[in-house]
Amino acid sequence: MEDRWIAVQANSVYLGVTKDTVYKLLSEKNLSAYKVGWLWNFKKEDVDVCVKNQANTNKR
């Protein structure tokens, strides 16, 4: 299975939000990411899990 890594810009497109929202989610620790140098990278499967967990939290 291939790991799928995406950057902030691609993540914002994938989630349908602005880059600022992605950075806000990072600062609030609501999104898993890995920082390499100056760049934040996301595993696509981790993003999916975070979104699913967030959706389940909001249902309560």
TIDREN-241202 format. One record per residue: y negated, z negated, x negated of N, C-alpha, C in turn; residue in three letters; chain; residue number from 1. Coordinates in Angstrom, 1 decimal, m for minus. Last residue first. Layout:
N
<node><n_y>Y</n_y><n_z>Z</n_z><n_x>X</n_x><ca_y>Y</ca_y><ca_z>Z</ca_z><ca_x>X</ca_x><c_y>Y</c_y><c_z>Z</c_z><c_x>X</c_x><type>ALA</type><mol>A</mol><seq>NUM</seq></node>
...
END
This chain:
60
<node><n_y>m14.4</n_y><n_z>m19.0</n_z><n_x>22.5</n_x><ca_y>m14.2</ca_y><ca_z>m20.3</ca_z><ca_x>22.9</ca_x><c_y>m15.4</c_y><c_z>m20.9</c_z><c_x>23.5</c_x><type>ARG</type><mol>A</mol><seq>60</seq></node>
<node><n_y>m15.0</n_y><n_z>m16.5</n_z><n_x>21.5</n_x><ca_y>m14.4</ca_y><ca_z>m16.6</ca_z><ca_x>22.9</ca_x><c_y>m14.3</c_y><c_z>m18.0</c_z><c_x>23.4</c_x><type>LYS</type><mol>A</mol><seq>59</seq></node>
<node><n_y>m15.9</n_y><n_z>m16.8</n_z><n_x>18.9</n_x><ca_y>m16.9</ca_y><ca_z>m16.6</ca_z><ca_x>20.0</ca_x><c_y>m16.4</c_y><c_z>m16.7</c_z><c_x>21.4</c_x><type>ASN</type><mol>A</mol><seq>58</seq></node>
<node><n_y>m13.5</n_y><n_z>m16.9</n_z><n_x>17.6</n_x><ca_y>m14.3</ca_y><ca_z>m18.1</ca_z><ca_x>17.6</ca_x><c_y>m15.4</c_y><c_z>m18.0</c_z><c_x>18.7</c_x><type>THR</type><mol>A</mol><seq>57</seq></node>
<node><n_y>m12.6</n_y><n_z>m14.3</n_z><n_x>17.8</n_x><ca_y>m11.8</ca_y><ca_z>m15.3</ca_z><ca_x>18.4</ca_x><c_y>m12.6</c_y><c_z>m16.6</c_z><c_x>18.6</c_x><type>ASN</type><mol>A</mol><seq>56</seq></node>
<node><n_y>m14.5</n_y><n_z>m13.0</n_z><n_x>16.3</n_x><ca_y>m14.4</ca_y><ca_z>m12.7</ca_z><ca_x>17.7</ca_x><c_y>m13.7</c_y><c_z>m13.7</c_z><c_x>18.4</c_x><type>ALA</type><mol>A</mol><seq>55</seq></node>
<node><n_y>m14.0</n_y><n_z>m14.0</n_z><n_x>13.8</n_x><ca_y>m15.3</ca_y><ca_z>m14.3</ca_z><ca_x>14.4</ca_x><c_y>m15.2</c_y><c_z>m14.0</c_z><c_x>15.9</c_x><type>GLN</type><mol>A</mol><seq>54</seq></node>
<node><n_y>m11.5</n_y><n_z>m13.0</n_z><n_x>13.4</n_x><ca_y>m11.6</ca_y><ca_z>m14.4</ca_z><ca_x>13.4</ca_x><c_y>m12.9</c_y><c_z>m14.8</c_z><c_x>14.1</c_x><type>ASN</type><mol>A</mol><seq>53</seq></node>
<node><n_y>m12.1</n_y><n_z>m10.2</n_z><n_x>13.2</n_x><ca_y>m11.2</ca_y><ca_z>m10.7</ca_z><ca_x>14.3</ca_x><c_y>m11.3</c_y><c_z>m12.2</c_z><c_x>14.5</c_x><type>LYS</type><mol>A</mol><seq>52</seq></node>
<node><n_y>m13.8</n_y><n_z>m10.2</n_z><n_x>11.0</n_x><ca_y>m14.3</ca_y><ca_z>m9.8</ca_z><ca_x>12.3</ca_x><c_y>m13.5</c_y><c_z>m10.3</c_z><c_x>13.4</c_x><type>VAL</type><mol>A</mol><seq>51</seq></node>
<node><n_y>m11.9</n_y><n_z>m11.0</n_z><n_x>9.0</n_x><ca_y>m13.1</ca_y><ca_z>m11.8</ca_z><ca_x>9.3</ca_x><c_y>m13.7</c_y><c_z>m11.5</c_z><c_x>10.7</c_x><type>CYS</type><mol>A</mol><seq>50</seq></node>
<node><n_y>m10.1</n_y><n_z>m8.9</n_z><n_x>9.2</n_x><ca_y>m9.6</ca_y><ca_z>m10.3</ca_z><ca_x>9.5</ca_x><c_y>m10.9</c_y><c_z>m11.1</c_z><c_x>9.8</c_x><type>VAL</type><mol>A</mol><seq>49</seq></node>
<node><n_y>m11.7</n_y><n_z>m6.8</n_z><n_x>8.3</n_x><ca_y>m11.1</ca_y><ca_z>m6.7</ca_z><ca_x>9.6</ca_x><c_y>m10.6</c_y><c_z>m8.1</c_z><c_x>10.1</c_x><type>ASP</type><mol>A</mol><seq>48</seq></node>
<node><n_y>m12.3</n_y><n_z>m7.6</n_z><n_x>5.7</n_x><ca_y>m13.4</ca_y><ca_z>m7.4</ca_z><ca_x>6.7</ca_x><c_y>m12.8</c_y><c_z>m7.5</c_z><c_x>8.1</c_x><type>VAL</type><mol>A</mol><seq>47</seq></node>
<node><n_y>m9.8</n_y><n_z>m7.5</n_z><n_x>4.6</n_x><ca_y>m10.4</ca_y><ca_z>m8.8</ca_z><ca_x>4.7</ca_x><c_y>m11.6</c_y><c_z>m8.7</c_z><c_x>5.7</c_x><type>ASP</type><mol>A</mol><seq>46</seq></node>
<node><n_y>m9.3</n_y><n_z>m4.7</n_z><n_x>4.6</n_x><ca_y>m8.4</ca_y><ca_z>m5.6</ca_z><ca_x>5.4</ca_x><c_y>m9.0</c_y><c_z>m7.0</c_z><c_x>5.6</c_x><type>GLU</type><mol>A</mol><seq>45</seq></node>
<node><n_y>m11.3</n_y><n_z>m3.9</n_z><n_x>2.8</n_x><ca_y>m11.4</ca_y><ca_z>m3.5</ca_z><ca_x>4.2</ca_x><c_y>m10.5</c_y><c_z>m4.4</c_z><c_x>5.1</c_x><type>LYS</type><mol>A</mol><seq>44</seq></node>
<node><n_y>m12.8</n_y><n_z>m6.0</n_z><n_x>0.6</n_x><ca_y>m11.5</ca_y><ca_z>m5.4</ca_z><ca_x>0.9</ca_x><c_y>m11.6</c_y><c_z>m5.1</c_z><c_x>2.4</c_x><type>LYS</type><mol>A</mol><seq>43</seq></node>
<node><n_y>m16.0</n_y><n_z>m5.4</n_z><n_x>m0.8</n_x><ca_y>m15.2</ca_y><ca_z>m5.9</ca_z><ca_x>0.3</ca_x><c_y>m13.8</c_y><c_z>m5.2</c_z><c_x>0.4</c_x><type>PHE</type><mol>A</mol><seq>42</seq></node>
<node><n_y>m18.4</n_y><n_z>m6.3</n_z><n_x>m3.2</n_x><ca_y>m17.3</ca_y><ca_z>m5.4</ca_z><ca_x>m2.8</ca_x><c_y>m16.5</c_y><c_z>m6.1</c_z><c_x>m1.8</c_x><type>ASN</type><mol>A</mol><seq>41</seq></node>
<node><n_y>m21.6</n_y><n_z>m6.3</n_z><n_x>m4.5</n_x><ca_y>m20.7</ca_y><ca_z>m7.0</ca_z><ca_x>m3.6</ca_x><c_y>m19.7</c_y><c_z>m5.9</c_z><c_x>m3.2</c_x><type>TRP</type><mol>A</mol><seq>40</seq></node>
<node><n_y>m22.9</n_y><n_z>m6.1</n_z><n_x>m7.8</n_x><ca_y>m22.5</ca_y><ca_z>m5.5</ca_z><ca_x>m6.6</ca_x><c_y>m21.5</c_y><c_z>m6.3</c_z><c_x>m5.8</c_x><type>LEU</type><mol>A</mol><seq>39</seq></node>
<node><n_y>m23.5</n_y><n_z>m7.1</n_z><n_x>m10.3</n_x><ca_y>m24.6</ca_y><ca_z>m7.2</ca_z><ca_x>m9.2</ca_x><c_y>m24.1</c_y><c_z>m6.7</c_z><c_x>m7.9</c_x><type>TRP</type><mol>A</mol><seq>38</seq></node>
<node><n_y>m20.4</n_y><n_z>m8.0</n_z><n_x>m11.1</n_x><ca_y>m21.7</ca_y><ca_z>m7.8</ca_z><ca_x>m11.6</ca_x><c_y>m22.7</c_y><c_z>m8.1</c_z><c_x>m10.6</c_x><type>GLY</type><mol>A</mol><seq>37</seq></node>
<node><n_y>m18.9</n_y><n_z>m8.2</n_z><n_x>m8.2</n_x><ca_y>m18.6</ca_y><ca_z>m7.7</ca_z><ca_x>m9.5</ca_x><c_y>m19.9</c_y><c_z>m7.3</c_z><c_x>m10.1</c_x><type>VAL</type><mol>A</mol><seq>36</seq></node>
<node><n_y>m17.9</n_y><n_z>m10.4</n_z><n_x>m5.8</n_x><ca_y>m19.0</ca_y><ca_z>m9.9</ca_z><ca_x>m6.5</ca_x><c_y>m18.6</c_y><c_z>m9.5</c_z><c_x>m7.9</c_x><type>LYS</type><mol>A</mol><seq>35</seq></node>
<node><n_y>m16.2</n_y><n_z>m10.0</n_z><n_x>m2.7</n_x><ca_y>m16.1</ca_y><ca_z>m10.2</ca_z><ca_x>m4.2</ca_x><c_y>m17.2</c_y><c_z>m9.6</c_z><c_x>m4.9</c_x><type>TYR</type><mol>A</mol><seq>34</seq></node>
<node><n_y>m16.0</n_y><n_z>m11.5</n_z><n_x>0.5</n_x><ca_y>m16.5</ca_y><ca_z>m10.5</ca_z><ca_x>m0.4</ca_x><c_y>m16.2</c_y><c_z>m10.9</c_z><c_x>m1.9</c_x><type>ALA</type><mol>A</mol><seq>33</seq></node>
<node><n_y>m15.9</n_y><n_z>m12.3</n_z><n_x>3.9</n_x><ca_y>m15.3</ca_y><ca_z>m12.4</ca_z><ca_x>2.6</ca_x><c_y>m15.7</c_y><c_z>m11.2</c_z><c_x>1.7</c_x><type>SER</type><mol>A</mol><seq>32</seq></node>
<node><n_y>m18.3</n_y><n_z>m13.7</n_z><n_x>6.0</n_x><ca_y>m17.6</ca_y><ca_z>m12.5</ca_z><ca_x>5.6</ca_x><c_y>m17.1</c_y><c_z>m12.7</c_z><c_x>4.1</c_x><type>LEU</type><mol>A</mol><seq>31</seq></node>
<node><n_y>m19.7</n_y><n_z>m15.9</n_z><n_x>6.5</n_x><ca_y>m18.9</ca_y><ca_z>m15.4</ca_z><ca_x>7.6</ca_x><c_y>m18.1</c_y><c_z>m14.1</c_z><c_x>7.2</c_x><type>ASN</type><mol>A</mol><seq>30</seq></node>
<node><n_y>m21.5</n_y><n_z>m17.2</n_z><n_x>4.8</n_x><ca_y>m20.1</ca_y><ca_z>m17.3</ca_z><ca_x>4.5</ca_x><c_y>m19.2</c_y><c_z>m16.9</c_z><c_x>5.7</c_x><type>LYS</type><mol>A</mol><seq>29</seq></node>
<node><n_y>m24.1</n_y><n_z>m16.6</n_z><n_x>5.0</n_x><ca_y>m23.6</ca_y><ca_z>m17.6</ca_z><ca_x>6.0</ca_x><c_y>m22.1</c_y><c_z>m17.9</c_z><c_x>5.8</c_x><type>GLU</type><mol>A</mol><seq>28</seq></node>
<node><n_y>m24.3</n_y><n_z>m14.6</n_z><n_x>3.2</n_x><ca_y>m25.0</ca_y><ca_z>m15.8</ca_z><ca_x>2.9</ca_x><c_y>m24.5</c_y><c_z>m17.0</c_z><c_x>3.8</c_x><type>SER</type><mol>A</mol><seq>27</seq></node>
<node><n_y>m22.9</n_y><n_z>m12.6</n_z><n_x>4.5</n_x><ca_y>m22.4</ca_y><ca_z>m13.1</ca_z><ca_x>3.2</ca_x><c_y>m23.0</c_y><c_z>m14.4</c_z><c_x>3.0</c_x><type>LEU</type><mol>A</mol><seq>26</seq></node>
<node><n_y>m24.5</n_y><n_z>m12.1</n_z><n_x>6.8</n_x><ca_y>m23.1</ca_y><ca_z>m12.6</ca_z><ca_x>7.0</ca_x><c_y>m22.5</c_y><c_z>m13.2</c_z><c_x>5.7</c_x><type>LEU</type><mol>A</mol><seq>25</seq></node>
<node><n_y>m26.7</n_y><n_z>m11.1</n_z><n_x>5.4</n_x><ca_y>m26.8</ca_y><ca_z>m12.3</ca_z><ca_x>6.2</ca_x><c_y>m25.4</c_y><c_z>m13.0</c_z><c_x>6.4</c_x><type>LYS</type><mol>A</mol><seq>24</seq></node>
<node><n_y>m25.7</n_y><n_z>m8.7</n_z><n_x>4.4</n_x><ca_y>m26.1</ca_y><ca_z>m9.7</ca_z><ca_x>3.5</ca_x><c_y>m26.2</c_y><c_z>m11.1</c_z><c_x>4.2</c_x><type>TYR</type><mol>A</mol><seq>23</seq></node>
<node><n_y>m25.2</n_y><n_z>m7.4</n_z><n_x>6.9</n_x><ca_y>m24.1</ca_y><ca_z>m7.7</ca_z><ca_x>6.0</ca_x><c_y>m24.5</c_y><c_z>m8.8</c_z><c_x>5.0</c_x><type>VAL</type><mol>A</mol><seq>22</seq></node>
<node><n_y>m27.9</n_y><n_z>m7.2</n_z><n_x>7.7</n_x><ca_y>m26.9</ca_y><ca_z>m8.1</ca_z><ca_x>8.5</ca_x><c_y>m25.7</c_y><c_z>m8.4</c_z><c_x>7.7</c_x><type>THR</type><mol>A</mol><seq>21</seq></node>
<node><n_y>m28.9</n_y><n_z>m5.5</n_z><n_x>5.9</n_x><ca_y>m29.4</ca_y><ca_z>m6.8</ca_z><ca_x>6.0</ca_x><c_y>m28.5</c_y><c_z>m7.8</c_z><c_x>6.7</c_x><type>ASP</type><mol>A</mol><seq>20</seq></node>
<node><n_y>m27.6</n_y><n_z>m3.1</n_z><n_x>6.5</n_x><ca_y>m27.2</ca_y><ca_z>m3.8</ca_z><ca_x>5.3</ca_x><c_y>m27.7</c_y><c_z>m5.2</c_z><c_x>5.3</c_x><type>LYS</type><mol>A</mol><seq>19</seq></node>
<node><n_y>m26.8</n_y><n_z>m3.2</n_z><n_x>10.1</n_x><ca_y>m27.6</ca_y><ca_z>m2.9</ca_z><ca_x>9.0</ca_x><c_y>m27.1</c_y><c_z>m3.6</c_z><c_x>7.7</c_x><type>THR</type><mol>A</mol><seq>18</seq></node>
<node><n_y>m23.6</n_y><n_z>m2.2</n_z><n_x>11.6</n_x><ca_y>m24.8</ca_y><ca_z>m3.0</ca_z><ca_x>11.5</ca_x><c_y>m25.6</c_y><c_z>m2.6</c_z><c_x>10.3</c_x><type>VAL</type><mol>A</mol><seq>17</seq></node>
<node><n_y>m21.1</n_y><n_z>m1.1</n_z><n_x>11.8</n_x><ca_y>m22.1</ca_y><ca_z>m0.7</ca_z><ca_x>12.7</ca_x><c_y>m23.3</c_y><c_z>m1.6</c_z><c_x>12.8</c_x><type>GLY</type><mol>A</mol><seq>16</seq></node>
<node><n_y>m19.0</n_y><n_z>m1.5</n_z><n_x>10.0</n_x><ca_y>m19.2</ca_y><ca_z>m2.5</ca_z><ca_x>11.1</ca_x><c_y>m20.3</c_y><c_z>m2.1</c_z><c_x>12.1</c_x><type>LEU</type><mol>A</mol><seq>15</seq></node>
<node><n_y>m19.3</n_y><n_z>0.8</n_z><n_x>8.5</n_x><ca_y>m18.0</ca_y><ca_z>0.5</ca_z><ca_x>9.1</ca_x><c_y>m18.1</c_y><c_z>m0.5</c_z><c_x>10.2</c_x><type>TYR</type><mol>A</mol><seq>14</seq></node>
<node><n_y>m21.9</n_y><n_z>0.6</n_z><n_x>7.6</n_x><ca_y>m21.5</ca_y><ca_z>1.7</ca_z><ca_x>8.4</ca_x><c_y>m20.2</c_y><c_z>1.4</c_z><c_x>9.2</c_x><type>VAL</type><mol>A</mol><seq>13</seq></node>
<node><n_y>m21.6</n_y><n_z>m1.7</n_z><n_x>6.0</n_x><ca_y>m22.5</ca_y><ca_z>m1.7</ca_z><ca_x>7.1</ca_x><c_y>m22.3</c_y><c_z>m0.6</c_z><c_x>8.1</c_x><type>SER</type><mol>A</mol><seq>12</seq></node>
<node><n_y>m19.8</n_y><n_z>m0.8</n_z><n_x>4.2</n_x><ca_y>m19.4</ca_y><ca_z>m1.9</ca_z><ca_x>5.1</ca_x><c_y>m20.3</c_y><c_z>m2.0</c_z><c_x>6.3</c_x><type>ASN</type><mol>A</mol><seq>11</seq></node>
<node><n_y>m21.3</n_y><n_z>1.0</n_z><n_x>2.7</n_x><ca_y>m20.1</ca_y><ca_z>1.5</ca_z><ca_x>3.5</ca_x><c_y>m19.6</c_y><c_z>0.5</c_z><c_x>4.5</c_x><type>ALA</type><mol>A</mol><seq>10</seq></node>
<node><n_y>m23.1</n_y><n_z>m0.8</n_z><n_x>1.6</n_x><ca_y>m23.6</ca_y><ca_z>0.3</ca_z><ca_x>2.5</ca_x><c_y>m22.4</c_y><c_z>0.8</c_z><c_x>3.3</c_x><type>GLN</type><mol>A</mol><seq>9</seq></node>
<node><n_y>m21.4</n_y><n_z>m2.5</n_z><n_x>0.1</n_x><ca_y>m22.3</ca_y><ca_z>m3.0</ca_z><ca_x>1.2</ca_x><c_y>m22.7</c_y><c_z>m1.9</c_z><c_x>2.2</c_x><type>VAL</type><mol>A</mol><seq>8</seq></node>
<node><n_y>m18.2</n_y><n_z>m0.9</n_z><n_x>m0.5</n_x><ca_y>m19.5</ca_y><ca_z>m1.5</ca_z><ca_x>m0.9</ca_x><c_y>m20.3</c_y><c_z>m1.9</c_z><c_x>0.3</c_x><type>ALA</type><mol>A</mol><seq>7</seq></node>
<node><n_y>m14.7</n_y><n_z>m1.4</n_z><n_x>m0.3</n_x><ca_y>m15.9</ca_y><ca_z>m0.8</ca_z><ca_x>0.2</ca_x><c_y>m17.1</c_y><c_z>m1.6</c_z><c_x>m0.3</c_x><type>ILE</type><mol>A</mol><seq>6</seq></node>
<node><n_y>m11.3</n_y><n_z>m0.8</n_z><n_x>m1.1</n_x><ca_y>m12.5</ca_y><ca_z>m1.5</ca_z><ca_x>m1.4</ca_x><c_y>m13.7</c_y><c_z>m0.7</c_z><c_x>m0.9</c_x><type>TRP</type><mol>A</mol><seq>5</seq></node>
<node><n_y>m8.1</n_y><n_z>m1.0</n_z><n_x>m0.2</n_x><ca_y>m9.3</ca_y><ca_z>m0.2</ca_z><ca_x>0.2</ca_x><c_y>m10.5</c_y><c_z>m1.1</c_z><c_x>m0.1</c_x><type>ARG</type><mol>A</mol><seq>4</seq></node>
<node><n_y>m5.1</n_y><n_z>m0.7</n_z><n_x>m1.8</n_x><ca_y>m6.2</ca_y><ca_z>m1.6</ca_z><ca_x>m1.5</ca_x><c_y>m7.4</c_y><c_z>m0.7</c_z><c_x>m1.2</c_x><type>ASP</type><mol>A</mol><seq>3</seq></node>
<node><n_y>m2.2</n_y><n_z>0.8</n_z><n_x>m0.6</n_x><ca_y>m3.4</ca_y><ca_z>1.0</ca_z><ca_x>m1.3</ca_x><c_y>m4.5</c_y><c_z>0.0</c_z><c_x>m0.9</c_x><type>GLU</type><mol>A</mol><seq>2</seq></node>
<node><n_y>1.2</n_y><n_z>0.0</n_z><n_x>m0.8</n_x><ca_y>0.0</ca_y><ca_z>0.0</ca_z><ca_x>0.0</ca_x><c_y>m1.2</c_y><c_z>0.0</c_z><c_x>m0.9</c_x><type>MET</type><mol>A</mol><seq>1</seq></node>
END
